[in-house]
Amino acid sequence: MLTDILQVLVGLIIGLVIGFFVSRHFMMKYLKKNPPINEDMIKTLMMQMGRKPSQKQINQMMKSMEKYQ
């Protein structure tokens, strides 16, 4: 009875540790492939739309993007 409970707990702990490292690996891989938006990307997007952005506009866009993340 006690050994059964210990086996379940040990299995659960091992599963959580393995799951953590596997999910961490996939998340790092995803972020490397799709980096978050930075100031250079915002500046490039605005220039492609035909606008010359000021630093103030870029900062405003960065603040609004941080709200939604």
KOLFI-753674 format. One record per residue (C-alpha): residue number from 1; y, z, x; chain; residue in three letters. Coordinates in Angstrom, 3 decimals, decimal comma, always signed. Layout:
KOLFI-753674
+-----+----------+----------+----------+--------+---------+
! num !        Y !        Z !        X ! cadena ! residuo !
+-----+----------+----------+----------+--------+---------+
! NUM !        Y !        Z !        X !      A !     ALA !
...
+-----+----------+----------+----------+--------+---------+
This chain:
KOLFI-753674
+-----+----------+----------+----------+--------+---------+
! num !        Y !        Z !        X ! cadena ! residuo !
+-----+----------+----------+----------+--------+---------+
!   1 !   +0,000 !   +0,000 !   +0,000 !      A !     MET !
!   2 !   +2,505 !   +1,047 !   +2,680 !      A !     LEU !
!   3 !   +1,440 !   -1,762 !   +5,008 !      A !     THR !
!   4 !   +1,937 !   -4,313 !   +2,233 !      A !     ASP !
!   5 !   +5,516 !   -3,130 !   +1,683 !      A !     ILE !
!   6 !   +6,198 !   -3,193 !   +5,429 !      A !     LEU !
!   7 !   +4,805 !   -6,733 !   +5,721 !      A !     GLN !
!   8 !   +7,044 !   -7,919 !   +2,902 !      A !     VAL !
!   9 !  +10,117 !   -6,285 !   +4,455 !      A !     LEU !
!  10 !   +9,369 !   -7,675 !   +7,918 !      A !     VAL !
!  11 !   +8,792 !  -11,135 !   +6,441 !      A !     GLY !
!  12 !  +12,056 !  -10,920 !   +4,512 !      A !     LEU !
!  13 !  +14,022 !   -9,873 !   +7,602 !      A !     ILE !
!  14 !  +12,478 !  -12,640 !   +9,719 !      A !     ILE !
!  15 !  +13,226 !  -15,181 !   +6,984 !      A !     GLY !
!  16 !  +16,862 !  -14,057 !   +6,771 !      A !     LEU !
!  17 !  +17,331 !  -14,304 !  +10,540 !      A !     VAL !
!  18 !  +15,751 !  -17,760 !  +10,722 !      A !     ILE !
!  19 !  +17,757 !  -18,913 !   +7,690 !      A !     GLY !
!  20 !  +20,987 !  -17,694 !   +9,252 !      A !     PHE !
!  21 !  +20,457 !  -19,607 !  +12,487 !      A !     PHE !
!  22 !  +19,299 !  -22,788 !  +10,732 !      A !     VAL !
!  23 !  +22,295 !  -22,790 !   +8,377 !      A !     SER !
!  24 !  +24,634 !  -22,050 !  +11,303 !      A !     ARG !
!  25 !  +23,199 !  -25,009 !  +13,211 !      A !     HIS !
!  26 !  +23,692 !  -27,390 !  +10,271 !      A !     PHE !
!  27 !  +27,226 !  -26,112 !   +9,635 !      A !     MET !
!  28 !  +28,246 !  -26,613 !  +13,278 !      A !     MET !
!  29 !  +26,741 !  -30,116 !  +13,185 !      A !     LYS !
!  30 !  +28,662 !  -30,904 !   +9,977 !      A !     TYR !
!  31 !  +31,975 !  -29,650 !  +11,379 !      A !     LEU !
!  32 !  +31,483 !  -31,689 !  +14,542 !      A !     LYS !
!  33 !  +30,862 !  -34,811 !  +12,457 !      A !     LYS !
!  34 !  +33,644 !  -34,089 !   +9,903 !      A !     ASN !
!  35 !  +36,396 !  -32,042 !  +11,554 !      A !     PRO !
!  36 !  +38,910 !  -30,243 !   +9,330 !      A !     PRO !
!  37 !  +42,314 !  -31,853 !   +8,782 !      A !     ILE !
!  38 !  +44,882 !  -31,190 !  +11,492 !      A !     ASN !
!  39 !  +48,550 !  -32,098 !  +12,024 !      A !     GLU !
!  40 !  +47,774 !  -35,377 !  +13,776 !      A !     ASP !
!  41 !  +45,687 !  -36,582 !  +10,827 !      A !     MET !
!  42 !  +48,446 !  -35,733 !   +8,354 !      A !     ILE !
!  43 !  +51,023 !  -37,524 !  +10,515 !      A !     LYS !
!  44 !  +48,801 !  -40,607 !  +10,770 !      A !     THR !
!  45 !  +48,165 !  -40,665 !   +7,007 !      A !     LEU !
!  46 !  +51,862 !  -40,402 !   +6,186 !      A !     MET !
!  47 !  +52,732 !  -43,155 !   +8,685 !      A !     MET !
!  48 !  +50,074 !  -45,400 !   +7,124 !      A !     GLN !
!  49 !  +51,766 !  -44,875 !   +3,764 !      A !     MET !
!  50 !  +55,019 !  -46,118 !   +5,280 !      A !     GLY !
!  51 !  +56,744 !  -42,779 !   +5,800 !      A !     ARG !
!  52 !  +58,020 !  -41,253 !   +9,009 !      A !     LYS !
!  53 !  +57,219 !  -37,554 !   +8,538 !      A !     PRO !
!  54 !  +59,341 !  -34,784 !  +10,007 !      A !     SER !
!  55 !  +57,774 !  -31,669 !  +11,505 !      A !     GLN !
!  56 !  +58,936 !  -29,707 !   +8,449 !      A !     LYS !
!  57 !  +57,019 !  -32,055 !   +6,109 !      A !     GLN !
!  58 !  +53,907 !  -31,795 !   +8,283 !      A !     ILE !
!  59 !  +54,130 !  -27,986 !   +8,236 !      A !     ASN !
!  60 !  +54,491 !  -28,014 !   +4,443 !      A !     GLN !
!  61 !  +51,418 !  -30,218 !   +4,097 !      A !     MET !
!  62 !  +49,414 !  -27,937 !   +6,417 !      A !     MET !
!  63 !  +50,381 !  -24,876 !   +4,350 !      A !     LYS !
!  64 !  +49,422 !  -26,601 !   +1,104 !      A !     SER !
!  65 !  +46,077 !  -27,698 !   +2,606 !      A !     MET !
!  66 !  +45,336 !  -24,128 !   +3,740 !      A !     GLU !
!  67 !  +45,813 !  -22,886 !   +0,166 !      A !     LYS !
!  68 !  +42,966 !  -25,064 !   -1,087 !      A !     TYR !
!  69 !  +40,489 !  -24,229 !   +1,681 !      A !     GLN !
+-----+----------+----------+----------+--------+---------+
